[in-house]
Amino acid sequence: MKIELKDIINEESICLKDLLNLLEKQHEYILKDEVFKLEAIVEHIENCNKTIAKAEVKRRAVTKGRAMSEIIKELNDEELEDSYRDIKGFVESLVLQKDFNESLLKQKIGYTTKMLNIINPKRQNTTYNSLGRVGK
């Protein structure tokens, strides 16, 4: 179990590094307004997520649903503990990068929407209601 768990954690670690690199590329594309490259990288991110999910399923099958911290204490292996700590660090970095990219995209979409509203304001038909007042 120990060797199999090490292999799975190393596989997850590699996939998480790849995902972090992809999110950093996505960040660059957002800043440079490279829309087509942004669209193309989405598929790579999805494939990376699928690979991580498969590794996670393998890990859960090996650990039989038990908590990793519990298993690491039980096995008392420093290499396994370091690998697991690295994975936790990658996950935190991934969450931060994802949130940052998401906020940048929201800002850019908000800015674009405002600019479109300035260029082409909404023109609503003015009609009169039953009291003779202008309705919207």
C-alpha positions as CSV (number, residue, x, y, z in Angstrom):
1,M,0.0,0.0,0.0
2,K,2.8,2.4,0.9
3,I,4.5,2.1,-2.5
4,E,1.3,2.4,-4.4
5,L,0.2,5.4,-2.4
6,K,3.6,7.1,-3.1
7,D,3.2,6.5,-6.8
8,I,-0.3,7.9,-6.8
9,I,0.7,11.0,-4.8
10,N,3.7,11.6,-7.1
11,E,1.3,11.3,-10.1
12,E,-1.1,13.8,-8.5
13,S,1.8,16.2,-7.7
14,I,3.0,16.2,-11.4
15,C,-0.6,16.8,-12.6
16,L,-1.1,19.6,-10.1
17,K,2.2,21.3,-11.2
18,D,0.9,21.1,-14.8
19,L,-2.4,22.6,-13.8
20,L,-0.7,25.4,-12.0
21,N,1.5,26.2,-15.1
22,L,-1.7,26.2,-17.2
23,L,-3.4,28.6,-14.9
24,E,-0.4,30.9,-15.0
25,K,-0.5,30.8,-18.8
26,Q,-4.2,31.6,-18.6
27,H,-3.3,34.6,-16.4
28,E,-0.8,35.9,-19.0
29,Y,-3.4,35.5,-21.7
30,I,-6.0,37.4,-19.7
31,L,-3.5,40.3,-19.1
32,K,-2.5,40.4,-22.8
33,D,-6.2,40.1,-24.0
34,E,-5.4,37.1,-26.1
35,V,-8.9,35.7,-26.4
36,F,-8.2,32.9,-28.8
37,K,-5.3,31.5,-26.8
38,L,-7.6,31.8,-23.7
39,E,-10.2,29.7,-25.4
40,A,-7.7,27.1,-26.5
41,I,-6.2,26.7,-23.0
42,V,-9.5,25.8,-21.5
43,E,-9.4,22.3,-23.1
44,H,-6.0,21.7,-21.7
45,I,-7.1,22.7,-18.2
46,E,-10.1,20.4,-18.5
47,N,-7.9,17.4,-19.5
48,C,-5.6,18.1,-16.6
49,N,-8.5,18.2,-14.2
50,K,-9.7,14.8,-15.5
51,T,-6.2,13.4,-14.9
52,I,-6.2,14.7,-11.4
53,A,-9.6,13.3,-10.7
54,K,-8.6,9.9,-11.9
55,A,-5.5,9.9,-9.6
56,E,-7.8,11.0,-6.8
57,V,-10.1,8.1,-7.4
58,K,-7.1,5.7,-7.4
59,R,-5.9,7.2,-4.1
60,R,-9.4,6.9,-2.5
61,A,-9.6,3.3,-3.6
62,V,-6.2,2.5,-2.0
63,T,-7.0,4.4,1.2
64,K,-10.6,3.1,1.3
65,G,-11.9,6.5,2.2
66,R,-9.8,7.1,5.2
67,A,-8.2,10.5,5.9
68,M,-4.7,11.0,4.4
69,S,-3.4,12.6,7.6
70,E,-4.4,9.5,9.5
71,I,-2.7,7.1,7.0
72,I,0.5,9.2,6.9
73,K,0.8,9.1,10.8
74,E,0.1,5.3,10.6
75,L,2.7,4.6,7.9
76,N,5.3,7.0,9.5
77,D,7.1,7.7,6.2
78,E,8.8,11.1,5.8
79,E,8.9,11.0,2.0
80,L,5.2,10.3,1.9
81,E,4.5,13.1,4.4
82,D,6.6,15.6,2.4
83,S,4.9,14.6,-0.9
84,Y,1.5,15.1,0.8
85,R,2.5,18.5,2.2
86,D,3.7,19.5,-1.3
87,I,0.3,18.5,-2.8
88,K,-1.5,20.6,-0.1
89,G,0.7,23.5,-1.0
90,F,0.0,23.1,-4.7
91,V,-3.8,23.0,-4.1
92,E,-3.6,26.2,-2.1
93,S,-1.6,27.9,-4.9
94,L,-4.1,26.6,-7.5
95,V,-7.0,28.0,-5.5
96,L,-5.3,31.4,-5.3
97,Q,-4.4,31.5,-9.0
98,K,-7.9,30.4,-10.0
99,D,-9.5,33.0,-7.8
100,F,-7.2,35.7,-9.2
101,N,-7.9,34.7,-12.8
102,E,-11.6,34.7,-12.1
103,S,-11.5,38.2,-10.6
104,L,-9.5,39.5,-13.5
105,L,-12.0,38.1,-16.0
106,K,-15.0,39.6,-14.0
107,Q,-13.3,43.0,-14.1
108,K,-12.6,42.8,-17.8
109,I,-16.2,41.7,-18.5
110,G,-17.6,44.5,-16.3
111,Y,-15.4,47.1,-18.1
112,T,-16.4,45.8,-21.5
113,T,-20.1,45.9,-20.6
114,K,-19.8,49.5,-19.4
115,M,-18.0,50.5,-22.6
116,L,-20.7,48.8,-24.7
117,N,-23.4,50.6,-22.7
118,I,-21.7,53.9,-23.4
119,I,-21.3,53.2,-27.1
120,N,-24.8,51.9,-27.5
121,P,-27.1,52.8,-24.7
122,K,-30.3,50.9,-24.2
123,R,-33.1,52.6,-25.9
124,Q,-36.4,51.7,-24.3
125,N,-39.7,52.5,-26.0
126,T,-41.6,55.1,-24.1
127,T,-45.3,54.4,-23.9
128,Y,-48.1,55.9,-22.1
129,N,-50.0,54.0,-19.5
130,S,-53.7,54.2,-18.7
131,L,-53.2,57.4,-16.6
132,G,-51.4,59.1,-19.4
133,R,-48.0,58.9,-17.8
134,V,-44.8,57.8,-19.6
135,G,-44.1,54.2,-18.7
136,K,-41.0,52.1,-19.2
